[in-house]
Amino acid sequence: TREEYANMWNSSSVLENMSSIFLVLGTEYLLRGYKKAASNYASLAYCFEQHIACNLLKERLTMNWPKINELFFDPDEHTLVSFFKKRITCSCLDTKYKQVKSIKKLGLCYNINCPHPGRQVKRSLTKCCSLCRRVNYCSRECQVDNWHIHKLYCCSYVERDTNSNKNVIANR
């Protein structure tokens, strides 16, 4: 579909409009209590934002995959409300934000055997893979336990990001 819709994927204004639509729909679903639908729209909006910043405007070297995944895979309500509140101009989320601002923001541990409920842990305690910077873990133990799976992808992420970085730097 990328080739078929190349004019869309290469137009920051079209993608910004699409992202705005996702933000409106996500906010509506959030206000109606449909957290998973709001989460899906948040991750789509953020993915488009990242595509614009990385691939079109060349402002970032790589997309923030941990954040995209965090928004998609069952984010806590504080994270979700904060995401939409920072991106919309109306005050419709003010009351909701006051209700959830005391909730600790949670991060997702990428180890499928993580002992924490829902593999979620206070975000400030998560640790990022030092090689690829694409996955987070709740502890060194979870990172070591998951290495046999993550190592299959980690080096290819680093290689892909290195090649992307060379292209970005060459185009500056």
N, C-alpha and C positions, 0 to 999 in steps of 0.2 A: 504493500500500500504506500510505502514511502516514495517509490518511483511514480506511481499512479497519481499521487497527490503532492508531488514535489513543490508545486507553487505554494501550497499551504504550509508545508514544513519549512520552507525557506523565507516565509514572510512573518516577521516579528509582530506586525500589526494584526494579522489574522490569528496568530497564536495567542496574543494578548487578549483579543476578543473572546476566543474560546476559553481561555483561562478565567476571564470575567464571568462567563456563563456558568462555568463549573463552580465558581465562588458563590454566585447567587443561589444556584441549586443546592449546594452543600449547606449554605446558611439556612435555607428554608427547611431542609431535612433535619438539621441540627435543632432548630427551634421546635420542630414537631416531634422530636424525640427519636428520630431514626438515625442513631449514631453510626451504624455501619455504612449506610448510604452517604452520610456526610463525610465519613472517612474516605470512601472511594472517590468522591468529588474533590476532596482536599488533596489526595495524592495525585490525581490527574492534573489539577491546577498547578501544583508544585512541580510536577514533572515538566509541564509546558514552560513554567518560569525558568527552570534549570536548562531546558533545551535552548531557550532564547539566550540566556546568559552565557552558556558554554559554547554552543555551536553556531549561533548567529552573531552575537555581539562580541564574542571572545573575551568576556569579562572574567570568566572562571575557567580554570583548566579542566576540571572534571565535575560531573554531576554529583550532587550530595545524595548518594544512594541510601545511606543510613536514615536520613530524614524522610526520603520518599517511602522507604519501607516502614518506618515508624508511623507515618500517617496512614498507610494502607493496612498494616497488620494490627488492628485493634488498639488505637492510641487511647490514652487516658483522656477523660473529658476536658481537663485543664489544657492539655496540649491542643486538642481539637478546637476548643473555643478560642484560645489565644491565636491560633493560626488564622481563623476566619476574621477575628476582631482586628488584627493588624492589617488586613487586606481590604476591608470594606469600609465605606465612609459613613454608613448610617449608625445609629445608636441602638439598633435592635438587639445586640448581644450584650449590652451593658449589664442588664440584670443577671443574665446567665453567667457572665464573667464574675460578678460579685459572688455568685453561689459556688463557683468552682475554683476560685483563685487560691484557696487554702489547700486544695488537693495537690499533692506532690506530683510533679511531672515524672512520668515513667519512661524508661527506655526498654527496648526489646533485646534480650540476650539471644544470639544466633545459635547457641547450642541447643539442639532439640532435646537433650537430656537435662537441661537446666532444672534444678530443684525448685526454683521460685514459681509461684502460681502464675500461669499464663506466660512464663518466661520473662516476666516484667520485674524490673527493679528500679529504684530511684535513679533517674537519668544522670544525676551528677556523679553517681558511683560507677557508671559504665566505663569500660575500657575499649578503645578502638584498636583494631588490628594495625600494628605498626608498619606492616608492609603495604597492604592495599588501601587501608583506611576506609573500607566499604562495609565492614561488619563490626558490631559491638558485642561485648561480652560483659556479664555481671562480675566476673572474677577471672583471675589467672587460671584457676582450676577448670572453669568452663571452656576457656580458650584452648587449653591443652587437650581437654577431652574431645573437642570438636575439630582439632587440627587435621585429623585423618580425612575428614570431609572437606574442610575449607581449603586445604593445600591443593586440592584438585583444581580450584578456581583462582586462588590468590595470585599466583604468578602470572596467569593470563591477564588478570585485571591490571597488575603492575605494568606488564608489557604494553597493553592497550593504552593505558593512561600515559605511559612514557612517549609512545608514538603520537598521541593526541597533543601532548604538551609540546613536542617538537613542532608540530604543525601550527599550534597557536602562537608559539614564539616566532616562527618563521613568518607568520602573517601579520605580526605587529608592526 
